Amino acid sequence: MICLQCGLVWSDPLPHNPREFYTQHYRLHYKGTYTPKPKHILRAGRLALARCQTIRHLLPTPQTILDVGSGGGEFIYLLHKLGHTVQGIEPNRGYAEYAESEYGLQVHIGFAQDVALPEEHFDLITMWHVLEHTERPAEVLLKLHRLLKPSGILVIEVPNVEATCQAPQNTFHEAHIFNFNLSTLQKLAEKTGFTGIGQLTSDDGGNITLFARKNAEKNGAPAALAIPGNAESIIRIVRGHTPLKHYTTAHPYRRLWHRLRQYFAEQYGTRDFTSGKALLDQLYAPTIRRHVHHGTPHQEPACQTPPMTRFRNQVTAYMRHHISRQV
């Protein structure tokens, strides 16, 4: 369904009971496990480095941070290692308990709108690919508004409903109850008491990230919630994203190459796996060393992804070894 006034897209009826699905079935359905496997930890660890790079400008000094939908804890473990005070919220008990036992993190099991936390406590709250899964996104953002300190920052990343990098049949995901573009995400933030201070769109157009500051006072919904022309634009893009157009672009072949490289990188990177903590400590070590040596992110960003040259060399070495063994 799409709202013709603003362009917000949602599923009606809901494809599942959100509470039951995310507490019991989601991880099993999409990852085939109730706790993270080594490849999942490595994948999430690399993603954590990239996300830390995205918010590096928000981390000039140690911050009190809440990550909503913290999964296996890889992102907040990195922030913890960098000297920040962190907590997570995760509805899946298996992943939340793994983060607590493996990394010693504080993770609240449940949904953001239900977890009891002190108000005006956090400097920064992050939500990476979580808001689209929630049954009442405005209610969630209102709760996070209360948890942030005055002028605290909220970072939200969601899939872009206008994206054409994925196959047309994957535009609407079973687990995504709501679908946003940048305009509807900004309007929802405005409605719930935030002011946008920046945004990013991924290189392939697949993801959008909004940086929003908590307003000093919440004065209710803005006078105008309509976004003229937004619904028509989304409809035109979605309907125009046909299989023929998609498979005559470079997107599907780049994704295939990325998955192939990811497979070999994960095989190589987890071959000596002993524990999630040991794997992440090794992965994060260069970033931690730079942070300790150079001091504040003003001198050098505290969060940087490992050099791509090193990554490519590792993948190439593994592929040559693997192929030679097959021969």
Backbone as numpy.savetxt, mean C-alpha at the origin, in Angstrom:
# Nx Ny Nz CAx CAy CAz Cx Cy Cz
-21.29 -0.18 -9.94 -22.14 1.00 -9.94 -21.25 2.25 -9.94
-21.78 3.35 -10.53 -21.04 4.61 -10.51 -22.00 5.75 -10.17
-21.56 6.64 -9.29 -22.33 7.82 -8.97 -22.15 8.83 -10.10
-23.26 9.20 -10.73 -23.17 10.13 -11.86 -22.86 11.55 -11.42
-22.99 11.84 -10.12 -22.69 13.18 -9.62 -21.20 13.38 -9.36
-20.54 12.33 -8.80 -19.13 12.51 -8.43 -18.17 11.54 -9.12
-18.67 10.36 -9.56 -17.80 9.40 -10.22 -17.27 8.29 -9.32
-17.73 8.23 -8.07 -17.29 7.14 -7.19 -17.88 5.83 -7.70
-17.05 4.79 -7.74 -17.46 3.47 -8.25 -17.45 2.48 -7.10
-18.47 1.63 -7.02 -18.54 0.63 -5.95 -19.27 -0.61 -6.42
-19.14 -1.68 -5.65 -19.78 -2.96 -5.96 -21.12 -3.06 -5.26
-22.16 -3.42 -6.01 -23.49 -3.57 -5.44 -24.21 -4.67 -6.22
-24.54 -5.79 -5.54 -24.34 -6.06 -4.10 -22.89 -6.39 -3.80
-22.54 -6.37 -2.51 -21.18 -6.72 -2.11 -20.89 -8.16 -2.50
-19.69 -8.44 -3.01 -19.37 -9.80 -3.44 -19.16 -10.77 -2.29
-19.04 -10.25 -1.06 -18.80 -11.09 0.10 -19.10 -10.30 1.36
-19.12 -10.98 2.48 -19.23 -10.31 3.78 -17.85 -9.79 4.15
-17.62 -8.47 4.12 -16.26 -7.95 4.31 -15.62 -8.40 5.63
-16.37 -8.40 6.71 -15.80 -8.76 8.00 -15.28 -10.20 7.98
-16.10 -11.09 7.52 -15.70 -12.51 7.47 -14.59 -12.74 6.45
-14.70 -12.09 5.30 -13.75 -12.32 4.22 -12.34 -11.91 4.61
-12.19 -10.72 5.20 -10.85 -10.21 5.49 -10.24 -10.82 6.75
-11.06 -11.28 7.67 -10.49 -11.91 8.87 -10.13 -13.37 8.61
-10.81 -14.04 7.70 -10.63 -15.48 7.56 -10.14 -15.93 6.18
-10.62 -15.31 5.11 -10.43 -15.90 3.78 -9.48 -15.15 2.85
-9.29 -13.85 3.05 -8.59 -13.05 2.05 -7.18 -13.55 1.78
-6.38 -13.72 2.83 -5.00 -14.16 2.63 -4.94 -15.56 2.03
-5.81 -16.44 2.49 -5.83 -17.80 1.95 -6.24 -17.78 0.48
-7.18 -16.91 0.14 -7.71 -16.88 -1.22 -6.68 -16.36 -2.21
-5.92 -15.32 -1.82 -5.02 -14.67 -2.76 -3.55 -15.06 -2.59
-3.17 -15.57 -1.44 -1.78 -15.94 -1.22 -1.61 -17.41 -0.86
-2.72 -18.10 -0.61 -2.66 -19.51 -0.32 -2.03 -19.86 1.02
-2.04 -18.90 1.96 -1.41 -19.14 3.25 -2.03 -18.25 4.31
-2.00 -18.70 5.55 -2.55 -17.92 6.65 -1.47 -17.07 7.31
-0.21 -17.41 7.09 0.92 -16.59 7.53 1.85 -16.42 6.33
2.65 -15.34 6.29 3.45 -15.06 5.09 4.53 -16.11 4.84
4.68 -16.48 3.58 5.76 -17.36 3.15 7.01 -16.51 2.89
8.19 -17.14 2.79 9.41 -16.37 2.54 9.32 -15.44 1.34
8.73 -15.91 0.24 8.65 -15.05 -0.94 7.75 -13.84 -0.69
6.71 -14.03 0.12 5.84 -12.91 0.45 6.57 -11.88 1.31
7.40 -12.36 2.23 8.16 -11.45 3.10 9.15 -10.64 2.27
9.86 -11.30 1.37 10.83 -10.59 0.52 10.13 -9.58 -0.38
9.02 -9.99 -0.97 8.27 -9.09 -1.85 7.77 -7.88 -1.08
7.21 -8.13 0.10 6.69 -7.02 0.92 7.82 -6.15 1.45
8.98 -6.75 1.72 10.13 -5.98 2.19 10.63 -5.01 1.13
10.71 -5.47 -0.10 11.12 -4.58 -1.19 10.08 -3.47 -1.41
8.82 -3.84 -1.28 7.77 -2.83 -1.41 7.85 -1.82 -0.26
8.19 -2.29 0.93 8.34 -1.39 2.08 9.43 -0.35 1.83
10.54 -0.76 1.22 11.61 0.18 0.90 11.12 1.25 -0.08
10.35 0.83 -1.08 9.82 1.79 -2.05 8.83 2.74 -1.39
7.99 2.22 -0.51 7.01 3.07 0.17 7.69 4.04 1.12
8.73 3.59 1.76 9.48 4.47 2.64 10.12 5.60 1.84
10.56 5.29 0.66 11.09 6.33 -0.23 10.01 7.34 -0.58
8.78 6.87 -0.76 7.67 7.75 -1.11 7.37 8.76 -0.02
7.52 8.35 1.26 7.16 9.25 2.37 8.38 9.82 3.08
9.56 9.72 2.48 10.79 10.15 3.15 10.72 11.61 3.56
10.01 12.44 2.78 9.93 13.86 3.10 9.07 14.12 4.33
8.33 13.11 4.79 7.49 13.25 5.98 8.19 12.76 7.23
9.44 12.33 7.10 10.16 11.70 8.22 11.44 12.45 8.57
11.38 13.76 8.77 12.61 14.51 9.09 13.15 14.19 10.47
12.26 13.79 11.38 12.61 13.44 12.76 11.80 12.20 13.13
12.14 11.53 14.23 11.34 10.37 14.65 9.87 10.72 14.82
9.02 9.89 14.23 7.59 10.13 14.22 6.85 8.99 14.94
5.63 9.28 15.37 4.72 8.25 15.89 3.78 7.89 14.75
3.83 6.63 14.29 3.21 6.25 13.02 2.28 5.06 13.22
1.13 5.11 12.57 0.19 4.00 12.52 0.04 3.57 11.07
0.18 2.26 10.82 -0.03 1.72 9.48 -1.30 0.87 9.51
-2.29 1.27 8.74 -3.58 0.57 8.70 -3.54 -0.47 7.60
-3.75 -1.74 7.98 -3.59 -2.84 7.04 -2.13 -3.23 6.94
-1.52 -3.49 8.10 -0.07 -3.66 8.17 0.41 -5.02 7.70
-0.49 -5.94 7.37 -0.09 -7.23 6.82 0.87 -7.98 7.72
1.97 -8.45 7.13 2.97 -9.19 7.89 3.94 -8.32 8.65
3.78 -7.00 8.61 4.58 -6.08 9.41 5.87 -5.59 8.79
6.11 -5.89 7.52 7.39 -5.55 6.91 7.63 -4.04 6.85
6.59 -3.28 6.54 6.75 -1.83 6.41 7.00 -1.18 7.77
6.21 -1.53 8.78 6.41 -0.89 10.08 7.69 -1.41 10.75
8.14 -2.61 10.39 9.43 -3.07 10.92 10.56 -2.20 10.39
10.50 -1.83 9.12 11.51 -0.94 8.55 11.48 0.42 9.25
10.28 0.96 9.46 10.18 2.26 10.14 10.70 2.16 11.57
10.41 1.05 12.23 10.92 0.83 13.59 12.45 0.81 13.59
13.05 0.13 12.63 14.51 0.06 12.53 15.11 1.44 12.26
14.34 2.32 11.65 14.82 3.67 11.34 14.58 4.64 12.50
14.04 4.14 13.61 13.93 4.95 14.81 12.57 5.55 15.10
11.53 5.14 14.35 10.19 5.67 14.57 9.42 4.78 15.53
8.42 5.35 16.20 7.53 4.60 17.07 6.32 4.17 16.25
6.09 2.87 16.15 5.13 2.36 15.18 4.10 1.44 15.82
2.92 1.42 15.22 1.88 0.45 15.52 1.21 0.08 14.20
0.57 -1.09 14.19 -0.15 -1.51 13.00 -1.55 -1.98 13.35
-2.40 -2.00 12.35 -3.74 -2.59 12.44 -3.87 -3.59 11.30
-4.29 -4.81 11.61 -4.41 -5.85 10.60 -5.56 -6.79 10.98
-6.54 -6.98 10.08 -7.68 -7.85 10.42 -7.37 -9.34 10.40
-6.36 -9.75 9.63 -6.03 -11.16 9.54 -5.17 -11.58 10.72
-5.68 -12.46 11.56 -4.98 -12.85 12.79 -3.64 -13.51 12.49
-3.57 -14.35 11.47 -2.33 -15.04 11.17 -1.20 -14.08 10.84
-1.46 -13.11 9.98 -0.44 -12.14 9.59 -0.08 -11.22 10.76
-1.11 -10.79 11.51 -0.86 -9.88 12.64 -0.01 -10.57 13.71
-0.34 -11.79 14.04 0.41 -12.51 15.08 1.82 -12.83 14.61
1.99 -13.06 13.31 3.34 -13.28 12.79 4.19 -12.02 12.97
3.62 -10.86 12.66 4.35 -9.60 12.80 4.74 -9.36 14.26
3.86 -9.70 15.16 4.15 -9.50 16.58 5.25 -10.45 17.06
5.13 -11.72 16.72 6.08 -12.71 17.24 7.42 -12.65 16.54
7.43 -12.38 15.25 8.69 -12.41 14.48 9.49 -11.12 14.64
8.81 -9.98 14.70 9.51 -8.70 14.70 9.33 -7.91 16.00
8.52 -8.42 16.92 8.30 -7.72 18.17 7.50 -6.44 18.03
6.59 -6.40 17.06 5.82 -5.19 16.77 4.48 -5.20 17.50
3.92 -4.04 17.67 2.59 -3.91 18.25 1.58 -3.80 17.12
0.78 -4.85 16.93 -0.20 -4.89 15.86 -1.56 -5.22 16.47
-2.53 -4.36 16.22 -3.88 -4.54 16.72 -4.67 -5.38 15.71
-5.27 -6.46 16.17 -6.03 -7.34 15.29 -7.46 -6.82 15.19
-7.87 -6.47 13.98 -9.22 -5.96 13.79 -9.27 -4.96 12.66
-10.36 -4.19 12.64 -10.58 -3.19 11.60 -10.37 -1.79 12.19
-9.91 -0.88 11.37 -9.53 0.46 11.86 -10.66 1.14 12.60
-11.89 0.99 12.09 -13.01 1.68 12.70 -13.41 1.09 14.06
-12.87 -0.08 14.40 -13.24 -0.76 15.65 -12.15 -0.71 16.71
-10.90 -0.60 16.31 -9.79 -0.69 17.25 -9.76 0.54 18.16
-9.62 0.30 19.45 -9.56 1.41 20.43 -8.13 1.94 20.52
-7.95 3.19 20.11 -6.65 3.84 20.16 -6.83 5.26 20.67
-5.80 5.83 21.29 -5.94 7.19 21.82 -6.08 8.22 20.71
-6.95 9.20 20.93 -7.15 10.24 19.94 -5.99 11.25 19.96
-5.76 11.87 18.79 -4.70 12.86 18.61 -3.35 12.33 19.10
-3.03 11.12 18.68 -1.83 10.45 19.18 -0.75 10.30 18.10
-1.13 10.21 16.83 -0.18 9.87 15.77 0.20 11.09 14.93
1.49 11.16 14.58 1.97 12.18 13.65 1.61 11.84 12.21
1.62 10.54 11.92 1.46 10.08 10.54 0.68 8.77 10.55
-0.29 8.65 9.64 -1.02 7.40 9.43 -0.92 7.05 7.96
-0.59 5.80 7.68 -0.48 5.33 6.30 -1.51 4.23 6.04
-2.03 4.21 4.81 -2.94 3.17 4.33 -2.53 2.83 2.91
-1.87 1.69 2.76 -1.40 1.26 1.44 -2.36 0.19 0.91
-3.16 0.53 -0.07 -4.09 -0.41 -0.71 -5.00 -1.07 0.32
-5.65 -0.24 1.10 -6.58 -0.69 2.14 -7.95 -0.06 1.95
-8.01 1.23 1.64 -9.28 1.95 1.63 -10.28 1.33 0.67
-9.80 0.81 -0.47 -10.71 0.23 -1.46 -11.38 -1.05 -0.96
-10.82 -1.64 0.12 -11.39 -2.87 0.68 -12.43 -2.61 1.75
-12.56 -1.38 2.21 -13.42 -1.09 3.36 -14.87 -0.91 2.93
-15.79 -1.33 3.80 -17.21 -1.23 3.45 -17.75 0.17 3.64
-17.13 0.98 4.51 -17.55 2.36 4.74 -16.31 3.25 4.81
-15.74 3.61 3.66 -14.47 4.35 3.67 -14.53 5.69 4.38
-15.66 6.41 4.29 -15.76 7.70 4.98 -15.70 7.51 6.50
-16.32 6.45 6.99 -16.27 6.16 8.43 -14.84 5.87 8.87
-14.11 5.16 8.05 -12.71 4.85 8.37 -11.88 6.13 8.44
-12.04 7.01 7.46 -11.25 8.24 7.44 -11.62 9.18 8.59
-12.88 9.20 8.98 -13.28 9.99 10.14 -12.60 9.48 11.41
-12.49 8.15 11.53 -11.81 7.58 12.69 -10.33 7.97 12.67
-9.69 7.88 11.52 -8.27 8.22 11.43 -8.05 9.71 11.68
-9.01 10.53 11.28 -8.94 11.96 11.55 -8.83 12.21 13.05
-9.59 11.47 13.83 -9.57 11.63 15.29 -8.25 11.13 15.90
-7.64 10.14 15.29 -6.42 9.57 15.84 -5.19 10.43 15.56
-5.25 11.26 14.54 -4.10 12.10 14.19 -3.98 13.31 15.11
-2.75 13.68 15.37 -2.50 14.94 16.07 -2.96 16.11 15.20
-3.18 17.29 15.80 -3.49 18.46 14.98 -2.42 18.65 13.90
-2.86 18.83 12.69 -1.98 18.98 11.52 -1.22 17.70 11.19
-1.67 16.54 11.73 -1.06 15.27 11.36 -1.31 14.94 9.89
-0.54 14.00 9.37 -0.59 13.67 7.93 -1.16 12.27 7.72
-2.01 12.14 6.73 -2.55 10.86 6.28 -2.04 10.58 4.87
-1.52 9.36 4.66 -1.07 8.93 3.34 -1.93 7.76 2.91
-2.60 7.90 1.77 -3.48 6.86 1.24 -3.03 6.50 -0.16
-2.83 5.21 -0.40 -2.57 4.74 -1.77 -3.63 3.72 -2.14
-4.22 3.87 -3.32 -5.26 2.97 -3.81 -5.03 2.70 -5.30
-5.62 1.62 -5.82 -5.58 1.42 -7.28 -6.38 2.52 -7.98
-5.98 2.82 -9.17 -6.62 3.86 -9.98 -7.64 3.23 -10.90
-8.93 3.59 -10.75 -9.97 3.00 -11.58 -9.78 3.36 -13.04
-9.02 4.43 -13.32 -8.77 4.84 -14.70 -7.56 4.14 -15.32
-6.93 3.25 -14.56 -5.72 2.59 -15.05 -6.03 1.72 -16.26
-5.08 1.68 -17.19 -5.19 0.80 -18.35 -3.98 -0.12 -18.47
-3.19 -0.21 -17.39 -2.01 -1.07 -17.44 -2.37 -2.53 -17.21
-3.51 -2.81 -16.57 -3.94 -4.17 -16.34 -4.90 -4.60 -17.45
-5.09 -5.91 -17.58 -6.03 -6.41 -18.58 -7.43 -5.90 -18.27
-8.26 -5.64 -19.29 -9.60 -5.09 -19.04 -10.44 -5.92 -18.07
-10.29 -7.24 -18.12 -11.09 -8.08 -17.23 -10.66 -7.96 -15.78
-9.52 -7.31 -15.53 -9.03 -7.12 -14.16 -9.25 -5.70 -13.65
-9.97 -4.89 -14.39 -10.23 -3.52 -13.93 -10.95 -3.52 -12.59
-11.93 -4.40 -12.45 -12.69 -4.49 -11.20 -12.33 -5.79 -10.50
-11.79 -5.65 -9.29 -11.27 -6.75 -8.50 -12.32 -7.18 -7.50
-12.46 -8.47 -7.32 -13.45 -9.00 -6.39 -13.34 -8.40 -4.99
-12.11 -8.19 -4.54 -11.89 -7.72 -3.17 -11.98 -6.20 -3.03
-12.13 -5.48 -4.14 -12.19 -4.02 -4.10 -13.65 -3.58 -4.10
-14.12 -3.17 -2.94 -15.51 -2.75 -2.82 -15.72 -1.38 -3.45
-14.74 -0.48 -3.27 -14.79 0.86 -3.85 -13.63 1.04 -4.82
-13.87 1.86 -5.84 -12.85 2.15 -6.85 -12.76 3.66 -7.02
-11.55 4.19 -6.89 -11.33 5.63 -6.89 -10.49 6.07 -8.08
-10.68 7.31 -8.50 -9.65 8.01 -9.23 -9.17 9.14 -8.34
-8.24 9.95 -8.79 -7.66 10.96 -7.92 -8.71 11.97 -7.45
-9.66 12.29 -8.33 -10.68 13.28 -7.96 -11.58 12.79 -6.85
-12.06 11.54 -6.92 -12.95 11.03 -5.88 -12.19 10.78 -4.58
-10.93 10.39 -4.67 -10.14 10.20 -3.45 -9.92 11.54 -2.74
-9.60 12.57 -3.50 -9.42 13.90 -2.92 -10.71 14.42 -2.30
-11.84 14.18 -2.97 -13.12 14.66 -2.45 -13.51 13.93 -1.17
-13.23 12.64 -1.09 -13.52 11.89 0.13 -12.67 12.40 1.28
-11.42 12.68 1.02 -10.54 13.23 2.06 -11.06 14.59 2.52
-11.47 15.41 1.58 -12.03 16.73 1.91 -13.29 16.58 2.76
-14.14 15.65 2.39 -15.40 15.43 3.10 -15.17 15.03 4.55
-14.07 14.33 4.82 -13.82 13.80 6.16 -12.83 14.63 6.96
-12.55 15.84 6.52 -11.79 16.75 7.35 -10.32 16.88 7.02
-9.93 16.56 5.80 -8.53 16.65 5.40 -8.37 17.63 4.25
-7.16 18.14 4.13 -6.79 18.99 3.00 -5.63 18.33 2.26
-5.83 18.10 0.97 -4.77 17.48 0.18 -3.56 18.39 0.08
-2.38 17.81 0.29 -1.14 18.60 0.20 -0.19 18.02 -0.85
-0.61 16.97 -1.53 0.24 16.40 -2.58 -0.36 15.11 -3.09
0.05 14.69 -4.27 -0.42 13.43 -4.84 0.62 12.89 -5.80
0.56 11.58 -5.98 1.45 10.89 -6.91 0.63 9.90 -7.73
1.04 9.68 -8.96 0.50 8.61 -9.79 1.67 7.75 -10.23
1.53 6.44 -10.07 2.63 5.55 -10.44 2.94 5.66 -11.92
4.14 5.24 -12.30 4.59 5.39 -13.69 3.65 4.73 -14.69
3.06 3.58 -14.30 2.16 2.88 -15.22 0.71 3.34 -15.08
0.46 4.29 -14.17 -0.89 4.79 -13.97 -1.77 3.90 -13.12
-1.22 2.83 -12.59 -2.03 1.85 -11.86 -2.42 2.25 -10.46
-1.60 3.09 -9.80 -1.85 3.46 -8.41 -1.81 4.97 -8.25
-2.62 5.46 -7.30 -2.61 6.88 -6.94 -2.36 7.00 -5.44
-1.55 7.98 -5.07 -1.21 8.22 -3.67 -1.58 9.65 -3.32
-2.31 9.80 -2.21 -2.72 11.13 -1.75 -2.08 11.42 -0.40
-1.48 12.60 -0.28 -0.96 13.10 0.99 -1.95 14.16 1.47
-2.48 13.99 2.69 -3.51 14.91 3.18 -3.21 15.29 4.63
-3.44 16.55 4.95 -3.22 17.04 6.30 -4.55 17.20 7.03
-4.56 16.82 8.30 -5.74 16.99 9.13 -6.04 18.47 9.33
-7.29 18.84 9.07 -7.69 20.23 9.31 -7.74 20.50 10.81
-7.57 21.74 11.17 -7.60 22.12 12.58 -8.93 21.77 13.21
-10.03 21.96 12.47 -11.35 21.64 12.97 -12.11 20.91 11.88
-12.94 19.96 12.32 -13.79 19.25 11.37 -15.13 19.96 11.31
-15.44 20.57 10.19 -16.65 21.38 10.07 -17.75 20.69 9.28
-17.68 19.38 9.17 -18.69 18.65 8.42 -18.34 18.56 6.95
-19.27 18.01 6.16 -19.04 17.80 4.74 -18.94 19.14 4.01
-18.12 19.21 2.98 -18.03 20.44 2.19 -19.35 20.72 1.49
-19.53 21.96 1.09 -20.81 22.36 0.50 -21.10 21.60 -0.78
-20.10 21.34 -1.59 -20.32 20.70 -2.90 -19.53 19.40 -2.97
-20.25 18.28 -3.13 -19.59 16.99 -3.27 -19.55 16.52 -4.72
-20.31 17.17 -5.57 -20.33 16.78 -6.98 -19.00 17.12 -7.65
-18.60 16.27 -8.61 -17.41 16.51 -9.42 -17.85 16.50 -10.88
-18.21 17.63 -11.44 -18.77 17.66 -12.80 -17.84 17.01 -13.82
-18.42 16.11 -14.62 -17.70 15.47 -15.70 -16.86 14.28 -15.30
-16.70 14.02 -14.00 -15.81 12.93 -13.58 -16.37 11.56 -13.94
-17.67 11.37 -13.70 -18.28 10.07 -14.02 -18.17 9.78 -15.52
-18.46 10.77 -16.34 -18.40 10.59 -17.79 -16.98 10.24 -18.23
-15.98 10.87 -17.61 -14.60 10.58 -17.95 -14.22 9.15 -17.59
-14.61 8.70 -16.40 -14.30 7.34 -15.98 -14.98 6.32 -16.89
-16.26 6.54 -17.20 -16.99 5.63 -18.07 -16.31 5.53 -19.44
-15.91 6.67 -19.97 -15.26 6.68 -21.28 -13.95 5.88 -21.25
-13.17 6.06 -20.20 -11.88 5.36 -20.11 -12.08 3.86 -19.94
-12.99 3.47 -19.04 -13.20 2.04 -18.77 -13.77 1.34 -20.00
-14.75 1.96 -20.65 -15.34 1.33 -21.84 -14.37 1.31 -23.01
-13.47 2.29 -23.06 -12.51 2.34 -24.15 -11.32 1.41 -23.97
-11.19 0.84 -22.77 -10.07 -0.06 -22.49 -10.43 -1.47 -22.92
-10.32 -1.73 -24.21 -10.70 -3.03 -24.78 -9.51 -3.97 -24.84
-9.76 -5.29 -24.92 -8.64 -6.24 -25.05 -7.74 -5.94 -26.23
-8.33 -5.55 -27.37 -7.52 -5.25 -28.55 -6.57 -4.10 -28.28
-7.07 -3.01 -27.68 -6.21 -1.88 -27.38 -5.15 -2.26 -26.36
-5.55 -3.04 -25.36 -4.62 -3.38 -24.30 -3.44 -4.20 -24.82
-3.73 -5.22 -25.61 -2.67 -6.13 -26.05 -1.87 -5.60 -27.25
-2.20 -4.41 -27.68 -1.35 -3.75 -28.68 -0.52 -2.63 -28.04
-0.48 -2.61 -26.70 0.41 -1.70 -25.96 1.52 -2.52 -25.32
2.46 -1.83 -24.71 3.58 -2.53 -24.06 3.24 -3.03 -22.66
2.12 -2.58 -22.09 1.81 -2.89 -20.69 1.80 -4.38 -20.36
1.07 -5.23 -21.11 1.02 -6.64 -20.69 2.37 -7.34 -20.76
3.23 -6.92 -21.67 4.51 -7.58 -21.84 5.52 -7.09 -20.80
5.39 -5.83 -20.39 6.20 -5.35 -19.27 5.82 -6.06 -17.99
4.51 -6.27 -17.77 4.07 -6.97 -16.57 4.56 -8.40 -16.56
4.55 -9.06 -17.72 5.04 -10.43 -17.81 6.54 -10.49 -17.48
7.31 -9.56 -18.03 8.74 -9.51 -17.76 9.00 -9.21 -16.28
8.22 -8.30 -15.72 8.37 -7.99 -14.30 8.10 -9.21 -13.44
7.08 -9.98 -13.75 6.76 -11.17 -12.96 7.84 -12.24 -13.11
8.41 -12.35 -14.31 9.48 -13.32 -14.51 10.70 -12.95 -13.68
11.08 -11.68 -13.72 12.22 -11.22 -12.92 11.93 -11.38 -11.43
10.70 -11.10 -11.03 10.32 -11.22 -9.63 10.43 -12.67 -9.16
10.00 -13.60 -10.02 10.06 -15.02 -9.66 11.50 -15.45 -9.39
12.41 -15.13 -10.30 13.80 -15.54 -10.12 14.45 -14.80 -8.95
14.10 -13.51 -8.79 14.66 -12.75 -7.67 14.22 -13.34 -6.34
12.96 -13.78 -6.26 12.47 -14.36 -5.01 13.05 -15.75 -4.77
13.25 -16.50 -5.83 13.92 -17.79 -5.67 15.34 -17.60 -5.16
16.03 -16.64 -5.73 17.40 -16.36 -5.32 17.46 -15.75 -3.93
16.57 -14.82 -3.65 16.62 -14.07 -2.40 16.20 -14.86 -1.18
15.47 -15.97 -1.37 14.99 -16.76 -0.23 15.66 -18.13 -0.15
16.69 -18.35 -0.93 17.29 -19.69 -0.98 17.90 -20.11 0.34
18.37 -19.15 1.14 18.97 -19.47 2.44 18.09 -18.98 3.59
16.79 -18.97 3.38 15.85 -18.41 4.36 15.93 -19.15 5.70
16.09 -18.40 6.78 16.05 -18.97 8.13 14.90 -18.38 8.94
14.60 -17.10 8.73 13.50 -16.45 9.41 13.15 -15.16 8.71
11.93 -14.68 8.94 11.54 -13.41 8.35 12.40 -12.27 8.84
12.73 -12.27 10.10 13.54 -11.20 10.67 14.93 -11.17 10.04
15.55 -12.34 9.89 16.88 -12.39 9.29 16.84 -11.91 7.85
15.79 -12.30 7.12 15.68 -11.88 5.72 15.55 -10.36 5.63
14.66 -9.77 6.45 14.46 -8.33 6.38 15.66 -7.56 6.90
16.30 -8.07 7.93 17.50 -7.39 8.45 18.56 -7.28 7.36
18.73 -8.34 6.60 19.71 -8.30 5.50 19.26 -7.35 4.39
17.97 -7.40 4.06 17.44 -6.54 2.99 17.52 -5.07 3.37
17.23 -4.75 4.63 17.17 -3.37 5.08 18.54 -2.82 5.50
19.54 -3.67 5.62 20.83 -3.25 6.17 21.44 -2.04 5.45
21.47 -1.99 4.12 22.06 -0.81 3.47 21.34 0.48 3.83
20.01 0.43 3.89 19.23 1.62 4.25 19.51 2.04 5.69
19.58 1.09 6.59 19.84 1.39 8.00 21.23 1.99 8.16
22.21 1.43 7.47 23.58 1.94 7.56 23.66 3.38 7.07
22.99 3.69 5.96 23.00 5.06 5.44 22.35 6.01 6.44
21.28 5.54 7.05 20.56 6.38 8.02 21.44 6.68 9.23
22.11 5.65 9.75 22.97 5.84 10.93 24.18 6.70 10.59
24.76 6.48 9.41 26.00 7.17 9.04 25.75 8.63 8.69
24.68 8.88 7.97 24.45 10.23 7.46 23.53 11.05 8.35
22.90 10.44 9.31 22.05 11.21 10.23 20.68 11.45 9.65
20.24 12.71 9.70 18.86 13.03 9.34 18.64 12.91 7.85
17.36 12.67 7.44 17.05 12.60 6.02 17.32 13.90 5.27
17.52 15.02 6.00 17.84 16.26 5.30 19.21 16.17 4.63
20.10 15.37 5.22 21.43 15.23 4.63 21.43 14.18 3.53
20.71 13.09 3.79 20.53 12.05 2.77 19.26 11.32 3.11
18.40 11.02 2.14 17.15 10.34 2.45 17.40 9.07 3.25
16.61 8.90 4.31 16.78 7.74 5.18 16.30 6.47 4.53
15.43 6.58 3.55 14.82 5.40 2.94 15.15 5.40 1.46
15.94 4.47 1.05 16.26 4.35 -0.37 16.20 2.88 -0.75
15.70 2.62 -1.93 15.65 1.25 -2.41 17.06 0.80 -2.74
17.36 -0.50 -2.64 18.68 -1.00 -3.00 19.00 -0.65 -4.45
20.25 -0.43 -4.79 20.61 -0.05 -6.16 20.11 -1.07 -7.16
19.48 -0.59 -8.23 18.91 -1.50 -9.23 19.99 -2.32 -9.93
21.18 -1.76 -10.03 22.25 -2.54 -10.65 22.54 -3.80 -9.87
22.61 -3.67 -8.55 22.85 -4.84 -7.72 21.72 -5.86 -7.86
20.50 -5.37 -7.91 19.35 -6.25 -8.06 19.41 -7.01 -9.39
19.68 -6.28 -10.48 19.74 -6.94 -11.79 20.86 -7.98 -11.83
22.00 -7.65 -11.24 23.11 -8.60 -11.23 22.75 -9.88 -10.47
22.04 -9.72 -9.35 21.63 -10.89 -8.58 20.68 -11.77 -9.38
19.70 -11.13 -10.04 18.74 -11.89 -10.83 19.43 -12.59 -11.99
20.32 -11.86 -12.68 21.03 -12.45 -13.81 21.88 -13.62 -13.39
22.58 -13.49 -12.27 23.42 -14.58 -11.77 22.58 -15.81 -11.45
21.41 -15.58 -10.81 20.57 -16.72 -10.47 20.03 -17.40 -11.72
19.59 -16.58 -12.69 19.03 -17.16 -13.91 20.09 -17.98 -14.65
21.33 -17.47 -14.71 22.39 -18.24 -15.39 22.67 -19.55 -14.66
22.70 -19.48 -13.32 22.94 -20.69 -12.55 21.81 -21.70 -12.76
20.56 -21.19 -12.73 19.41 -22.07 -12.87 19.38 -22.72 -14.23
19.64 -21.90 -15.27 19.60 -22.44 -16.64 20.72 -23.44 -16.86
21.92 -23.16 -16.32 23.04 -24.08 -16.50 22.76 -25.43 -15.84
22.07 -25.41 -14.71 21.74 -26.65 -14.03 20.74 -27.47 -14.84
19.79 -26.76 -15.48 18.81 -27.45 -16.31 19.48 -28.11 -17.51
20.45 -27.37 -18.10 21.16 -27.91 -19.27 21.98 -29.12 -18.87
